[in-house]
Amino acid sequence: MDAKLLDILVCPLCKGELLYKKTEQELLCKPCKLAFPVKDGIPVMLEEEARQLPPDER
Ligand SMILES: [Zn+2]
């Protein structure tokens, strides 16, 4: 995914910084404990599409 795009992306809920997981193709927000999917290089910044992080990934 484009590094510039990653720079401007924030969590839609807390407006916090996101952590890009390249192997998982996910953007993590630790405070919200959510992982947003990246589909074909396009981050899907929707709460409904996000995955709840299990305790071991928090
Ligand atoms: Zn957040």
PDB file of the backbone (N, CA, C, O) and the ligand in Angstrom, with CONECT records:
HET     ZN  A 101       1
ATOM      1  N   MET A   1       0.847  -1.204   0.000  1.00  0.00           N
ATOM      2  CA  MET A   1       0.000   0.000   0.000  1.00  0.00           C
ATOM      3  C   MET A   1       0.874   1.242   0.000  1.00  0.00           C
ATOM      4  O   MET A   1       1.983   1.235   0.534  1.00  0.00           O
ATOM      5  N   ASP A   2       0.378   2.278  -0.587  1.00  0.00           N
ATOM      6  CA  ASP A   2       1.081   3.548  -0.706  1.00  0.00           C
ATOM      7  C   ASP A   2       1.408   4.140   0.673  1.00  0.00           C
ATOM      8  O   ASP A   2       0.523   4.329   1.507  1.00  0.00           O
ATOM      9  N   ALA A   3       2.683   4.423   0.891  1.00  0.00           N
ATOM     10  CA  ALA A   3       3.119   4.952   2.182  1.00  0.00           C
ATOM     11  C   ALA A   3       2.511   6.333   2.446  1.00  0.00           C
ATOM     12  O   ALA A   3       2.230   6.693   3.589  1.00  0.00           O
ATOM     13  N   LYS A   4       2.315   7.096   1.368  1.00  0.00           N
ATOM     14  CA  LYS A   4       1.723   8.431   1.522  1.00  0.00           C
ATOM     15  C   LYS A   4       0.277   8.336   1.983  1.00  0.00           C
ATOM     16  O   LYS A   4      -0.194   9.116   2.811  1.00  0.00           O
ATOM     17  N   LEU A   5      -0.398   7.364   1.425  1.00  0.00           N
ATOM     18  CA  LEU A   5      -1.786   7.128   1.808  1.00  0.00           C
ATOM     19  C   LEU A   5      -1.852   6.733   3.282  1.00  0.00           C
ATOM     20  O   LEU A   5      -2.724   7.182   4.026  1.00  0.00           O
ATOM     21  N   LEU A   6      -0.926   5.898   3.676  1.00  0.00           N
ATOM     22  CA  LEU A   6      -0.879   5.444   5.059  1.00  0.00           C
ATOM     23  C   LEU A   6      -0.666   6.614   6.021  1.00  0.00           C
ATOM     24  O   LEU A   6      -1.196   6.634   7.131  1.00  0.00           O
ATOM     25  N   ASP A   7       0.132   7.595   5.559  1.00  0.00           N
ATOM     26  CA  ASP A   7       0.425   8.773   6.378  1.00  0.00           C
ATOM     27  C   ASP A   7      -0.822   9.568   6.738  1.00  0.00           C
ATOM     28  O   ASP A   7      -0.942  10.092   7.845  1.00  0.00           O
ATOM     29  N   ILE A   8      -1.748   9.649   5.788  1.00  0.00           N
ATOM     30  CA  ILE A   8      -2.917  10.497   6.002  1.00  0.00           C
ATOM     31  C   ILE A   8      -4.083   9.744   6.615  1.00  0.00           C
ATOM     32  O   ILE A   8      -5.079  10.339   7.027  1.00  0.00           O
ATOM     33  N   LEU A   9      -3.946   8.426   6.668  1.00  0.00           N
ATOM     34  CA  LEU A   9      -5.035   7.636   7.221  1.00  0.00           C
ATOM     35  C   LEU A   9      -5.046   7.663   8.743  1.00  0.00           C
ATOM     36  O   LEU A   9      -4.010   7.515   9.391  1.00  0.00           O
ATOM     37  N   VAL A  10      -6.203   7.850   9.283  1.00  0.00           N
ATOM     38  CA  VAL A  10      -6.376   7.757  10.727  1.00  0.00           C
ATOM     39  C   VAL A  10      -7.588   6.880  11.016  1.00  0.00           C
ATOM     40  O   VAL A  10      -8.408   6.608  10.139  1.00  0.00           O
ATOM     41  N   CYS A  11      -7.674   6.460  12.231  1.00  0.00           N
ATOM     42  CA  CYS A  11      -8.818   5.671  12.643  1.00  0.00           C
ATOM     43  C   CYS A  11     -10.080   6.528  12.553  1.00  0.00           C
ATOM     44  O   CYS A  11     -10.103   7.652  13.054  1.00  0.00           O
ATOM     45  N   PRO A  12     -11.144   5.995  11.907  1.00  0.00           N
ATOM     46  CA  PRO A  12     -12.378   6.777  11.780  1.00  0.00           C
ATOM     47  C   PRO A  12     -13.082   7.004  13.122  1.00  0.00           C
ATOM     48  O   PRO A  12     -13.939   7.881  13.235  1.00  0.00           O
ATOM     49  N   LEU A  13     -12.729   6.233  14.109  1.00  0.00           N
ATOM     50  CA  LEU A  13     -13.398   6.346  15.407  1.00  0.00           C
ATOM     51  C   LEU A  13     -12.674   7.299  16.346  1.00  0.00           C
ATOM     52  O   LEU A  13     -13.268   8.236  16.879  1.00  0.00           O
ATOM     53  N   CYS A  14     -11.373   7.046  16.543  1.00  0.00           N
ATOM     54  CA  CYS A  14     -10.642   7.850  17.529  1.00  0.00           C
ATOM     55  C   CYS A  14      -9.702   8.847  16.875  1.00  0.00           C
ATOM     56  O   CYS A  14      -9.057   9.638  17.563  1.00  0.00           O
ATOM     57  N   LYS A  15      -9.617   8.815  15.536  1.00  0.00           N
ATOM     58  CA  LYS A  15      -8.721   9.690  14.765  1.00  0.00           C
ATOM     59  C   LYS A  15      -7.255   9.473  15.133  1.00  0.00           C
ATOM     60  O   LYS A  15      -6.407  10.343  14.940  1.00  0.00           O
ATOM     61  N   GLY A  16      -6.991   8.294  15.665  1.00  0.00           N
ATOM     62  CA  GLY A  16      -5.628   7.974  16.060  1.00  0.00           C
ATOM     63  C   GLY A  16      -4.833   7.350  14.921  1.00  0.00           C
ATOM     64  O   GLY A  16      -5.367   7.055  13.852  1.00  0.00           O
ATOM     65  N   GLU A  17      -3.569   7.163  15.175  1.00  0.00           N
ATOM     66  CA  GLU A  17      -2.669   6.561  14.194  1.00  0.00           C
ATOM     67  C   GLU A  17      -2.982   5.085  14.013  1.00  0.00           C
ATOM     68  O   GLU A  17      -3.410   4.399  14.941  1.00  0.00           O
ATOM     69  N   LEU A  18      -2.757   4.620  12.795  1.00  0.00           N
ATOM     70  CA  LEU A  18      -2.998   3.209  12.501  1.00  0.00           C
ATOM     71  C   LEU A  18      -1.682   2.482  12.272  1.00  0.00           C
ATOM     72  O   LEU A  18      -0.695   3.064  11.824  1.00  0.00           O
ATOM     73  N   LEU A  19      -1.697   1.221  12.583  1.00  0.00           N
ATOM     74  CA  LEU A  19      -0.528   0.383  12.392  1.00  0.00           C
ATOM     75  C   LEU A  19      -0.793  -0.537  11.209  1.00  0.00           C
ATOM     76  O   LEU A  19      -1.745  -1.317  11.215  1.00  0.00           O
ATOM     77  N   TYR A  20       0.063  -0.437  10.193  1.00  0.00           N
ATOM     78  CA  TYR A  20      -0.147  -1.236   8.989  1.00  0.00           C
ATOM     79  C   TYR A  20       0.520  -2.594   9.129  1.00  0.00           C
ATOM     80  O   TYR A  20       1.728  -2.692   9.342  1.00  0.00           O
ATOM     81  N   LYS A  21      -0.274  -3.620   9.009  1.00  0.00           N
ATOM     82  CA  LYS A  21       0.226  -4.992   9.052  1.00  0.00           C
ATOM     83  C   LYS A  21       0.277  -5.511   7.624  1.00  0.00           C
ATOM     84  O   LYS A  21      -0.741  -5.901   7.051  1.00  0.00           O
ATOM     85  N   LYS A  22       1.464  -5.510   7.067  1.00  0.00           N
ATOM     86  CA  LYS A  22       1.614  -5.854   5.655  1.00  0.00           C
ATOM     87  C   LYS A  22       1.198  -7.298   5.362  1.00  0.00           C
ATOM     88  O   LYS A  22       0.488  -7.554   4.389  1.00  0.00           O
ATOM     89  N   THR A  23       1.627  -8.218   6.182  1.00  0.00           N
ATOM     90  CA  THR A  23       1.328  -9.625   5.923  1.00  0.00           C
ATOM     91  C   THR A  23      -0.167  -9.910   6.025  1.00  0.00           C
ATOM     92  O   THR A  23      -0.713 -10.693   5.248  1.00  0.00           O
ATOM     93  N   GLU A  24      -0.818  -9.273   6.983  1.00  0.00           N
ATOM     94  CA  GLU A  24      -2.256  -9.496   7.176  1.00  0.00           C
ATOM     95  C   GLU A  24      -3.105  -8.622   6.276  1.00  0.00           C
ATOM     96  O   GLU A  24      -4.298  -8.871   6.103  1.00  0.00           O
ATOM     97  N   GLN A  25      -2.473  -7.567   5.686  1.00  0.00           N
ATOM     98  CA  GLN A  25      -3.223  -6.587   4.905  1.00  0.00           C
ATOM     99  C   GLN A  25      -4.341  -5.982   5.759  1.00  0.00           C
ATOM    100  O   GLN A  25      -5.518  -5.975   5.397  1.00  0.00           O
ATOM    101  N   GLU A  26      -3.906  -5.482   6.896  1.00  0.00           N
ATOM    102  CA  GLU A  26      -4.847  -4.873   7.819  1.00  0.00           C
ATOM    103  C   GLU A  26      -4.241  -3.617   8.420  1.00  0.00           C
ATOM    104  O   GLU A  26      -3.022  -3.474   8.520  1.00  0.00           O
ATOM    105  N   LEU A  27      -5.116  -2.720   8.813  1.00  0.00           N
ATOM    106  CA  LEU A  27      -4.705  -1.522   9.530  1.00  0.00           C
ATOM    107  C   LEU A  27      -5.264  -1.615  10.941  1.00  0.00           C
ATOM    108  O   LEU A  27      -6.476  -1.690  11.147  1.00  0.00           O
ATOM    109  N   LEU A  28      -4.361  -1.609  11.896  1.00  0.00           N
ATOM    110  CA  LEU A  28      -4.760  -1.799  13.277  1.00  0.00           C
ATOM    111  C   LEU A  28      -4.883  -0.479  14.022  1.00  0.00           C
ATOM    112  O   LEU A  28      -4.042   0.412  13.903  1.00  0.00           O
ATOM    113  N   CYS A  29      -5.967  -0.383  14.800  1.00  0.00           N
ATOM    114  CA  CYS A  29      -6.076   0.700  15.765  1.00  0.00           C
ATOM    115  C   CYS A  29      -6.067   0.049  17.141  1.00  0.00           C
ATOM    116  O   CYS A  29      -7.013  -0.631  17.542  1.00  0.00           O
ATOM    117  N   LYS A  30      -4.987   0.276  17.836  1.00  0.00           N
ATOM    118  CA  LYS A  30      -4.857  -0.388  19.142  1.00  0.00           C
ATOM    119  C   LYS A  30      -5.851   0.138  20.179  1.00  0.00           C
ATOM    120  O   LYS A  30      -6.470  -0.662  20.881  1.00  0.00           O
ATOM    121  N   PRO A  31      -6.021   1.455  20.296  1.00  0.00           N
ATOM    122  CA  PRO A  31      -6.993   1.944  21.299  1.00  0.00           C
ATOM    123  C   PRO A  31      -8.405   1.411  21.073  1.00  0.00           C
ATOM    124  O   PRO A  31      -9.113   1.121  22.037  1.00  0.00           O
ATOM    125  N   CYS A  32      -8.826   1.279  19.812  1.00  0.00           N
ATOM    126  CA  CYS A  32     -10.174   0.796  19.507  1.00  0.00           C
ATOM    127  C   CYS A  32     -10.212  -0.728  19.420  1.00  0.00           C
ATOM    128  O   CYS A  32     -11.289  -1.324  19.394  1.00  0.00           O
ATOM    129  N   LYS A  33      -9.039  -1.357  19.373  1.00  0.00           N
ATOM    130  CA  LYS A  33      -8.951  -2.819  19.249  1.00  0.00           C
ATOM    131  C   LYS A  33      -9.664  -3.306  17.998  1.00  0.00           C
ATOM    132  O   LYS A  33     -10.403  -4.291  18.016  1.00  0.00           O
ATOM    133  N   LEU A  34      -9.417  -2.582  16.910  1.00  0.00           N
ATOM    134  CA  LEU A  34     -10.031  -2.936  15.634  1.00  0.00           C
ATOM    135  C   LEU A  34      -8.969  -3.060  14.556  1.00  0.00           C
ATOM    136  O   LEU A  34      -7.945  -2.378  14.581  1.00  0.00           O
ATOM    137  N   ALA A  35      -9.241  -3.950  13.608  1.00  0.00           N
ATOM    138  CA  ALA A  35      -8.372  -4.100  12.452  1.00  0.00           C
ATOM    139  C   ALA A  35      -9.199  -3.850  11.207  1.00  0.00           C
ATOM    140  O   ALA A  35     -10.171  -4.557  10.939  1.00  0.00           O
ATOM    141  N   PHE A  36      -8.803  -2.837  10.448  1.00  0.00           N
ATOM    142  CA  PHE A  36      -9.514  -2.504   9.217  1.00  0.00           C
ATOM    143  C   PHE A  36      -8.872  -3.246   8.050  1.00  0.00           C
ATOM    144  O   PHE A  36      -7.647  -3.270   7.928  1.00  0.00           O
ATOM    145  N   PRO A  37      -9.683  -3.847   7.198  1.00  0.00           N
ATOM    146  CA  PRO A  37      -9.111  -4.608   6.084  1.00  0.00           C
ATOM    147  C   PRO A  37      -8.576  -3.708   4.971  1.00  0.00           C
ATOM    148  O   PRO A  37      -9.074  -2.603   4.753  1.00  0.00           O
ATOM    149  N   VAL A  38      -7.559  -4.201   4.276  1.00  0.00           N
ATOM    150  CA  VAL A  38      -7.060  -3.537   3.073  1.00  0.00           C
ATOM    151  C   VAL A  38      -7.366  -4.471   1.918  1.00  0.00           C
ATOM    152  O   VAL A  38      -6.785  -5.548   1.784  1.00  0.00           O
ATOM    153  N   LYS A  39      -8.301  -4.022   1.089  1.00  0.00           N
ATOM    154  CA  LYS A  39      -8.740  -4.863  -0.028  1.00  0.00           C
ATOM    155  C   LYS A  39      -8.155  -4.353  -1.332  1.00  0.00           C
ATOM    156  O   LYS A  39      -8.432  -3.228  -1.747  1.00  0.00           O
ATOM    157  N   ASP A  40      -7.340  -5.187  -1.980  1.00  0.00           N
ATOM    158  CA  ASP A  40      -6.670  -4.811  -3.227  1.00  0.00           C
ATOM    159  C   ASP A  40      -5.936  -3.475  -3.088  1.00  0.00           C
ATOM    160  O   ASP A  40      -5.954  -2.647  -3.999  1.00  0.00           O
ATOM    161  N   GLY A  41      -5.297  -3.282  -1.949  1.00  0.00           N
ATOM    162  CA  GLY A  41      -4.524  -2.065  -1.726  1.00  0.00           C
ATOM    163  C   GLY A  41      -5.356  -0.878  -1.283  1.00  0.00           C
ATOM    164  O   GLY A  41      -4.819   0.208  -1.065  1.00  0.00           O
ATOM    165  N   ILE A  42      -6.647  -1.070  -1.147  1.00  0.00           N
ATOM    166  CA  ILE A  42      -7.538   0.018  -0.739  1.00  0.00           C
ATOM    167  C   ILE A  42      -7.985  -0.228   0.706  1.00  0.00           C
ATOM    168  O   ILE A  42      -8.658  -1.218   0.993  1.00  0.00           O
ATOM    169  N   PRO A  43      -7.609   0.673   1.603  1.00  0.00           N
ATOM    170  CA  PRO A  43      -8.054   0.494   2.984  1.00  0.00           C
ATOM    171  C   PRO A  43      -9.550   0.750   3.133  1.00  0.00           C
ATOM    172  O   PRO A  43     -10.077   1.745   2.634  1.00  0.00           O
ATOM    173  N   VAL A  44     -10.205  -0.140   3.809  1.00  0.00           N
ATOM    174  CA  VAL A  44     -11.645  -0.010   4.043  1.00  0.00           C
ATOM    175  C   VAL A  44     -11.837   0.506   5.464  1.00  0.00           C
ATOM    176  O   VAL A  44     -11.799  -0.250   6.435  1.00  0.00           O
ATOM    177  N   MET A  45     -12.045   1.815   5.552  1.00  0.00           N
ATOM    178  CA  MET A  45     -12.104   2.452   6.859  1.00  0.00           C
ATOM    179  C   MET A  45     -13.536   2.530   7.387  1.00  0.00           C
ATOM    180  O   MET A  45     -14.049   3.608   7.688  1.00  0.00           O
ATOM    181  N   LEU A  46     -14.150   1.390   7.487  1.00  0.00           N
ATOM    182  CA  LEU A  46     -15.516   1.320   7.985  1.00  0.00           C
ATOM    183  C   LEU A  46     -15.554   0.447   9.233  1.00  0.00           C
ATOM    184  O   LEU A  46     -14.989  -0.646   9.274  1.00  0.00           O
ATOM    185  N   GLU A  47     -16.228   0.960  10.232  1.00  0.00           N
ATOM    186  CA  GLU A  47     -16.326   0.209  11.483  1.00  0.00           C
ATOM    187  C   GLU A  47     -16.993  -1.145  11.256  1.00  0.00           C
ATOM    188  O   GLU A  47     -16.619  -2.143  11.872  1.00  0.00           O
ATOM    189  N   GLU A  48     -17.987  -1.168  10.363  1.00  0.00           N
ATOM    190  CA  GLU A  48     -18.729  -2.399  10.093  1.00  0.00           C
ATOM    191  C   GLU A  48     -17.838  -3.469   9.458  1.00  0.00           C
ATOM    192  O   GLU A  48     -18.068  -4.667   9.623  1.00  0.00           O
ATOM    193  N   GLU A  49     -16.818  -3.012   8.729  1.00  0.00           N
ATOM    194  CA  GLU A  49     -15.933  -3.954   8.034  1.00  0.00           C
ATOM    195  C   GLU A  49     -14.750  -4.377   8.902  1.00  0.00           C
ATOM    196  O   GLU A  49     -14.036  -5.324   8.573  1.00  0.00           O
ATOM    197  N   ALA A  50     -14.555  -3.680   9.992  1.00  0.00           N
ATOM    198  CA  ALA A  50     -13.378  -3.933  10.813  1.00  0.00           C
ATOM    199  C   ALA A  50     -13.533  -5.212  11.625  1.00  0.00           C
ATOM    200  O   ALA A  50     -14.636  -5.653  11.947  1.00  0.00           O
ATOM    201  N   ARG A  51     -12.380  -5.784  11.937  1.00  0.00           N
ATOM    202  CA  ARG A  51     -12.337  -7.009  12.721  1.00  0.00           C
ATOM    203  C   ARG A  51     -11.941  -6.646  14.151  1.00  0.00           C
ATOM    204  O   ARG A  51     -11.036  -5.841  14.372  1.00  0.00           O
ATOM    205  N   GLN A  52     -12.621  -7.240  15.099  1.00  0.00           N
ATOM    206  CA  GLN A  52     -12.262  -7.047  16.505  1.00  0.00           C
ATOM    207  C   GLN A  52     -10.964  -7.801  16.773  1.00  0.00           C
ATOM    208  O   GLN A  52     -10.836  -8.971  16.412  1.00  0.00           O
ATOM    209  N   LEU A  53     -10.015  -7.142  17.394  1.00  0.00           N
ATOM    210  CA  LEU A  53      -8.762  -7.811  17.700  1.00  0.00           C
ATOM    211  C   LEU A  53      -8.929  -8.741  18.893  1.00  0.00           C
ATOM    212  O   LEU A  53      -9.431  -8.334  19.940  1.00  0.00           O
ATOM    213  N   PRO A  54      -8.509  -9.980  18.731  1.00  0.00           N
ATOM    214  CA  PRO A  54      -8.530 -10.887  19.880  1.00  0.00           C
ATOM    215  C   PRO A  54      -7.482 -10.459  20.910  1.00  0.00           C
ATOM    216  O   PRO A  54      -6.538  -9.748  20.569  1.00  0.00           O
ATOM    217  N   PRO A  55      -7.637 -10.878  22.145  1.00  0.00           N
ATOM    218  CA  PRO A  55      -6.753 -10.411  23.218  1.00  0.00           C
ATOM    219  C   PRO A  55      -5.258 -10.581  22.932  1.00  0.00           C
ATOM    220  O   PRO A  55      -4.462  -9.734  23.337  1.00  0.00           O
ATOM    221  N   ASP A  56      -4.865 -11.642  22.251  1.00  0.00           N
ATOM    222  CA  ASP A  56      -3.430 -11.867  22.015  1.00  0.00           C
ATOM    223  C   ASP A  56      -2.830 -10.927  20.991  1.00  0.00           C
ATOM    224  O   ASP A  56      -1.609 -10.876  20.847  1.00  0.00           O
ATOM    225  N   GLU A  57      -3.653 -10.186  20.281  1.00  0.00           N
ATOM    226  CA  GLU A  57      -3.125  -9.229  19.297  1.00  0.00           C
ATOM    227  C   GLU A  57      -3.167  -7.796  19.834  1.00  0.00           C
ATOM    228  O   GLU A  57      -2.701  -6.864  19.178  1.00  0.00           O
ATOM    229  N   ARG A  58      -3.715  -7.637  21.002  1.00  0.00           N
ATOM    230  CA  ARG A  58      -3.853  -6.293  21.541  1.00  0.00           C
ATOM    231  C   ARG A  58      -2.552  -5.767  22.122  1.00  0.00           C
ATOM    232  O   ARG A  58      -2.509  -4.641  22.618  1.00  0.00           O
TER     233      ARG A  58
HETATM  234 ZN    ZN A 101      -9.288   4.059  16.880  1.00  0.00          ZN2+
END
